[in-house]
Amino acid sequence: MIEIERKFLVKASDYREESRSQLRILQGFLSTDPDRTIRVRCIGTRGFLTIKGRSYDAGTSRPEWEYEIPLVEAEELLALCEAHPVEKVRYQVEAGPHIFEVDEFTGLNEGLILAEVELTAASESFIKPAWLGREVTGDIRYYNSHLSLNPFTQWKE
């Protein structure tokens, strides 16, 4: 399976009023190798294991496989993960036929807010809500795997 998405910084909090759901996410990485990122996630009472391959198309596309696993196993795997867990609250916001996932990071990534939109093709057009900021698709600093190793609160820029 190929995941195609674009990622943006968020410049305003208007998305909260437009949101249709809110989820707490805790995730860690068993591997942060760009050729084979392996992520473990806990979302509410559900656990997930995700494997992603190297990005291409300027960071827009990458192979991805995701499997639901028992929550207790996800929690056990989190204890084996590299570096720091990534904590965030995810809001889902509809914009035309697309759904933006807006992540407000907490913990060591406090202050960072990113929005992602999944597409069916890299060239697909989509509505850009007013709260959408600068595009950061392909900028490795904003990959969750990178944020687990280099938290936003420790950036010098």
SVG drawing of the C-alpha trace seen along z (x, -y; Angstrom):
<svg xmlns="http://www.w3.org/2000/svg" viewBox="-18 -32 38 40">
<polyline fill="none" stroke="black" stroke-width="0.4" points="0.0,0.0 1.2,-3.5 0.4,-6.4 0.2,-9.8 0.0,-12.8 1.0,-16.5 2.0,-18.0 1.6,-21.7 2.3,-23.8 -0.8,-25.2 -1.0,-29.0 -4.3,-29.4 -6.6,-27.3 -9.8,-27.7 -9.6,-24.0 -10.8,-23.1 -14.2,-24.5 -14.4,-22.7 -13.2,-19.4 -15.5,-16.4 -13.4,-14.3 -10.5,-14.4 -8.1,-11.5 -5.2,-11.1 -2.2,-9.3 0.9,-7.9 3.4,-6.4 7.0,-5.2 9.4,-3.8 11.0,-0.4 13.1,-1.6 13.7,-5.1 15.7,-4.0 14.4,-5.9 14.3,-2.7 12.0,-0.9 10.4,-3.0 8.4,-0.8 5.9,-2.6 3.8,-1.4 0.7,-3.4 -1.9,-3.5 -5.1,-5.3 -7.7,-5.0 -8.3,-1.3 -6.7,-0.3 -3.1,0.6 -1.4,0.4 1.8,1.5 2.9,-0.4 5.7,0.2 6.7,-2.5 9.3,-2.5 11.4,-5.3 9.6,-8.4 9.7,-9.4 8.0,-12.1 9.6,-14.8 8.3,-13.2 4.7,-13.0 4.5,-9.2 5.8,-6.1 4.9,-2.5 2.9,-1.8 1.4,1.2 -0.7,0.8 -2.1,3.6 -4.3,3.4 -2.8,5.3 -4.0,5.9 -3.6,2.7 -1.6,4.7 0.9,5.7 1.2,2.2 1.9,1.0 4.6,3.7 6.2,2.7 6.2,-1.0 8.6,0.0 11.1,1.3 11.0,-1.8 13.9,-4.1 14.2,-7.5 11.2,-9.5 7.5,-8.7 5.6,-11.1 2.4,-12.4 -0.3,-14.3 -4.0,-15.1 -5.4,-14.6 -8.3,-16.6 -10.1,-15.5 -11.4,-18.4 -13.3,-18.0 -12.4,-20.3 -14.5,-19.5 -14.0,-15.8 -10.8,-15.5 -10.2,-15.1 -7.2,-17.0 -5.7,-15.3 -4.4,-18.2 -1.9,-17.1 -1.3,-19.2 1.9,-17.8 2.3,-17.6 5.2,-16.5 8.7,-17.1 7.1,-18.4 4.8,-20.9 4.0,-23.9 4.2,-22.1 0.9,-21.8 0.9,-20.0 -1.9,-19.1 -1.8,-16.3 -4.1,-15.4 -4.2,-12.1 -4.6,-12.1 -5.2,-9.5 -2.5,-11.0 0.5,-13.3 -0.9,-15.9 -4.5,-15.8 -5.9,-19.3 -7.6,-20.0 -9.1,-22.9 -6.6,-24.7 -8.3,-25.9 -7.4,-29.4 -5.6,-28.0 -3.2,-26.0 0.4,-27.4 3.6,-26.7 4.0,-23.3 6.6,-21.0 6.0,-17.9 9.3,-16.1 11.0,-18.1 12.4,-15.3 12.4,-17.5 8.6,-17.2 8.5,-13.4 7.2,-11.8 10.2,-9.4 12.5,-12.4 10.5,-14.2 11.0,-11.2 14.8,-11.6 14.9,-15.4 12.0,-16.8 10.6,-20.2 11.2,-21.8 14.9,-21.2 15.3,-22.8 17.6,-25.7 16.0,-27.5"/>
</svg>
